[in-house]
Amino acid sequence: VPQVKFAGLLAEVPESVRTGTVLKPEQSSDSRGVFYLFGADHIRSVQHAISHPHWSAMVDAIEVELGAGFVHDERWQVQELIYEDEDATPARDLKFYTFYGEIGLILEACRHDYRQYAYFNPDRTAALGGREHEPRFVDASLTVTDRGGVPDSYLAEVQELSRQIPVPFMRIDYLNGVDGLVF
């Protein structure tokens, strides 16, 4: 699990946690309001793939997107940034749609430098999935899944976790980190 380095109001985020981290609102979804904090002068919107030159420019962008009240009144988290490789590329999302311990669909999402999605069957062959409005990988061979980067051990871990959850359906989300899956 990524380490939480700060939780609280946006105005209270200490400068000491603003590098090599991810800023995200506690009450949001689909990357809304989420930013990679690479450095003081290198901040990138995960949802919009837009860079901001400094903290105040990012706050201005959040106010436009989510509203000033949301920015100042809601709780935020700063989490450790999980990387997928030694080149400090942010890790891709691997989302497993599970049903009673079985994997029905895998979604791979790359959110850096821009958003791309690809869906896979449990056997890791390409599948059609929702989100037709989202940009797809132009070439499936550019995905971790298609390149064999989702080994059977990952699938077994997801299946076991799904079996232990007492509900018929659960989407189980991971980041594909340089050292393996991060829940």
C-alpha positions, -999 to +999 in steps of 0.1 A: +000+000+000+014+034-008+026+053+023+004+082+033+027+111+040+000+137+049-038+138+054-057+170+060-066+203+044-048+214+012-035+246+028-018+225+055+002+203+031+038+207+043+065+215+017+085+186+029+060+161+012+056+180-021+082+161-040+081+125-053+045+121-042+009+121-053-017+146-041-053+134-042-086+145-027-101+119-003-135+124-019-130+120-056-129+094-083-115+088-118-083+109-111-103+141-106-080+165-086-051+141-086-016+154-092+019+139-095+042+161-074+075+155-092+091+186-078+084+222-068+084+233-104+071+201-120+035+193-111+013+173-134-025+167-135-032+130-137-066+135-152-058+162-178-021+155-185-013+192-180+019+204-162+018+232-137+050+252-129+043+257-092+019+249-063-003+280-066-009+273-104-020+238-094-044+252-067-058+276-093-065+247-117-081+227-089-104+256-080-115+258-116-121+220-119-135+212-085-145+246-070-129+268-044-150+254-016-139+219-024-102+229-024-103+246+009-129+226+029-122+190+018-095+166+031-066+157+009-039+131+010-003+131-001+009+096-009+041+080-019+045+080-057+049+044-069+072+040-099+070+013-126+107+015-136+141+028-127+134+059-150+109+072-124+079+067-146+047+066-125+033+031-122+003+020-143-030+010-128-040-027-131-077-030-122-091-065-119-129-070-121-135-101-100-165-123-093-164-148-064-127-153-068-127-153-106-112-125-128-137-114-154-117-085-169-084-066-165-081-029-171-046-014-176-045+023-173-014+045-180-018+080-168+016+094-176+024+114-199-012+111-211-041+088-203-044+055-222-065+024-214-066-012-225-088-041-215-078-077-213-095-111-207-083-132-178-060-150-203-044-116-210-057-114-246-072-081-257-108-075-248-134-048-256-144-029-225-163+002-214-149+037-214-152+040-252-149+077-246-114+073-232-082+071-252-070+036-259-035+024-263-027+028-300-006-004-299-015-031-273+022-042-273+029-010-254+009-024-224+025-042-195-002-069-198+005-076-234+042-078-228+038-105-202+041-081-173+011-096-155+024-130-144+002-159-132+013-151-096-004-117-098-036-133-111-035-159-083-030-131-057-061-113-070-082-144-071-073-153-035-081-118-023-114-118-042-124-152-027-119-137+008-142-107+002-178-116+011-194-099-019-202-112-054-183-085-073-153-064-064-129-043-085-094-048-070-070-021-079-032-023-079-003-002-091+022-021-111+053-010-092+090-016-100+090-043-072+056-058-080+020-051-072+011-023-048-025-025-035 
